[in-house]
Amino acid sequence: MKSKIVVHPQAEAFVRGLAPEPRRRLAQAIKRLPAGDTKALEGRLSGYGRLRVGGYRVIYADVVKEGVRTFQCLFAERRSFIYELFEQILAEEALE
């Protein structure tokens, strides 16, 4: 099965804003999805996965459509903020 990676604007901007070394590590880890330290999320974030790279996390969706597996990197942030911020974004989108 073919696979591709789509990085959404927030995740791309976050990675670009990092210092060179963490930026390189995070970018390389994203390119290697689904390999790496990944885990399916639970609770309100079930249906999403997370990629852990040091103190950073990337939330992604794993979608299979027409024989192509797509990893959509939706949100990237430091570990201490990511889950609460992403839940807020999902709640706001549900209200729209």
LINGI-V641914 format. One record per residue. RES is the residue in three letters. SS is DSSP state (helix for helix, strand for strand, loop for the rest). OMEGA is omega in radians with two decimals (* if undefined). Layout:
BEGIN
[[RES | SS | OMEGA] [RES | SS | OMEGA]]
END
This chain:
BEGIN
[[MET | loop | 3.08] [LYS | strand | 3.06] [SER | strand | 3.08] [LYS | strand | -3.12] [ILE | strand | 3.09] [VAL | strand | 3.13] [VAL | strand | -3.11] [HIS | loop | -3.02] [PRO | helix | -3.12] [GLN | helix | -3.13] [ALA | helix | 3.13] [GLU | helix | 3.14] [ALA | helix | 3.13] [PHE | helix | -3.13] [VAL | helix | 3.14] [ARG | helix | -3.12] [GLY | loop | -3.12] [LEU | loop | 3.02] [ALA | loop | -3.02] [PRO | helix | -3.07] [GLU | helix | 3.09] [PRO | helix | 3.10] [ARG | helix | -3.13] [ARG | helix | -3.12] [ARG | helix | -3.12] [LEU | helix | 3.13] [ALA | helix | 3.12] [GLN | helix | 3.13] [ALA | helix | 3.11] [ILE | helix | -3.14] [LYS | helix | -3.09] [ARG | loop | 3.13] [LEU | loop | 0.21] [PRO | loop | 3.08] [ALA | loop | 3.11] [GLY | loop | -3.11] [ASP | strand | -3.11] [THR | strand | -3.13] [LYS | strand | 3.04] [ALA | strand | 3.14] [LEU | loop | -3.08] [GLU | loop | 3.08] [GLY | helix | -3.11] [ARG | helix | -3.14] [LEU | helix | 3.11] [SER | loop | -3.05] [GLY | loop | 3.10] [TYR | loop | 3.06] [GLY | strand | 3.07] [ARG | strand | 3.04] [LEU | strand | -3.14] [ARG | strand | 3.07] [VAL | strand | -3.08] [GLY | loop | 3.14] [GLY | loop | -3.11] [TYR | strand | 3.10] [ARG | strand | 3.02] [VAL | strand | 3.06] [ILE | strand | -3.09] [TYR | strand | 3.02] [ALA | strand | 3.13] [ASP | strand | -3.03] [VAL | strand | 3.05] [VAL | strand | -3.11] [LYS | strand | 3.10] [GLU | loop | 3.08] [GLY | loop | 3.12] [VAL | strand | 3.08] [ARG | strand | -3.09] [THR | strand | 3.04] [PHE | strand | -3.13] [GLN | strand | 3.11] [CYS | strand | -2.97] [LEU | strand | -2.98] [PHE | strand | 3.10] [ALA | strand | -3.12] [GLU | strand | 3.04] [ARG | strand | -3.06] [ARG | helix | -3.03] [SER | helix | -3.08] [PHE | helix | -2.81] [ILE | helix | -3.00] [TYR | helix | 3.12] [GLU | helix | 3.14] [LEU | helix | -3.12] [PHE | helix | 3.07] [GLU | helix | 3.10] [GLN | helix | 3.14] [ILE | helix | 3.12] [LEU | helix | 3.13] [ALA | helix | 3.13] [GLU | helix | 3.12] [GLU | helix | 3.14] [ALA | helix | 3.13] [LEU | helix | -3.10] [GLU | loop | *]]
END
